Amino acid sequence: MQYHFMLMYDDKTQMWSIDNDTLRSVMTDGTIYDKNVFPGWHWPEEGSDEEALDFSLYSMLTSVLDTLPVPQEA
């Protein structure tokens, strides 16, 4: 399975973040992809191991956002 998140960089604040609004509007069938399940994309079931892993991955990603490099100003 693949767990998908959408990163966003704001050049005004010079900060990275996870863009949940765009993610949910683009990936309306879910953020988890499993080629063995039709149609492939789905949201994790509440209370499932998938949901726990999804939350853990999300938490890990948000914890390192401040460590991502910021582009140099032109």
C-alpha positions as CSV (number, residue, x, y, z in Angstrom):
1,M,0.0,0.0,0.0
2,Q,1.0,3.6,-0.5
3,Y,0.1,6.4,1.8
4,H,-0.1,9.8,0.1
5,F,0.3,13.3,1.5
6,M,0.5,16.7,-0.3
7,L,3.2,19.1,0.7
8,M,2.9,22.8,0.2
9,Y,5.5,25.6,0.3
10,D,4.3,29.2,1.0
11,D,6.8,31.7,-0.4
12,K,5.3,34.5,1.8
13,T,5.8,32.7,5.1
14,Q,8.7,30.6,3.8
15,M,7.2,27.6,5.5
16,W,6.3,24.0,4.5
17,S,3.0,22.5,5.4
18,I,0.7,19.6,4.5
19,D,-2.1,20.8,2.2
20,N,-5.0,18.8,3.5
21,D,-7.7,20.9,1.7
22,T,-6.2,20.4,-1.7
23,L,-5.5,16.7,-0.9
24,R,-9.1,16.0,0.0
25,S,-10.5,17.9,-3.0
26,V,-8.1,16.2,-5.5
27,M,-8.0,12.7,-4.0
28,T,-11.8,12.3,-3.3
29,D,-11.6,8.5,-3.2
30,G,-9.0,8.5,-0.4
31,T,-5.3,9.0,0.2
32,I,-4.3,5.3,0.5
33,Y,-3.6,3.3,-2.7
34,D,-3.7,-0.5,-2.7
35,K,-3.3,-2.1,-6.2
36,N,-4.9,-5.2,-4.8
37,V,-8.2,-3.5,-4.0
38,F,-10.6,-2.0,-6.6
39,P,-10.6,0.8,-7.5
40,G,-7.3,1.2,-5.6
41,W,-7.8,4.5,-3.7
42,H,-9.6,4.5,-0.4
43,W,-9.8,6.2,3.0
44,P,-8.8,4.1,6.0
45,E,-11.6,2.6,8.1
46,E,-12.0,4.2,11.5
47,G,-10.1,2.2,14.2
48,S,-8.2,0.1,11.6
49,D,-4.5,-0.6,11.5
50,E,-4.5,1.4,8.2
51,E,-5.9,4.4,10.1
52,A,-3.3,4.1,12.8
53,L,-0.4,3.9,10.3
54,D,-1.8,6.8,8.3
55,F,-2.0,8.9,11.5
56,S,1.5,7.8,12.5
57,L,3.0,8.7,9.0
58,Y,1.1,12.0,9.1
59,S,2.6,12.8,12.5
60,M,6.1,11.9,11.5
61,L,5.9,14.0,8.4
62,T,4.5,17.1,10.3
63,S,7.3,16.7,12.8
64,V,10.0,17.2,10.2
65,L,8.4,20.0,8.1
66,D,10.5,22.6,10.0
67,T,13.7,20.8,9.0
68,L,13.0,21.0,5.2
69,P,15.3,23.4,3.4
70,V,13.9,26.8,2.3
71,P,14.7,28.0,-1.2
72,Q,17.2,30.8,-1.4
73,E,15.7,34.2,-2.3
74,A,16.3,35.3,-5.9
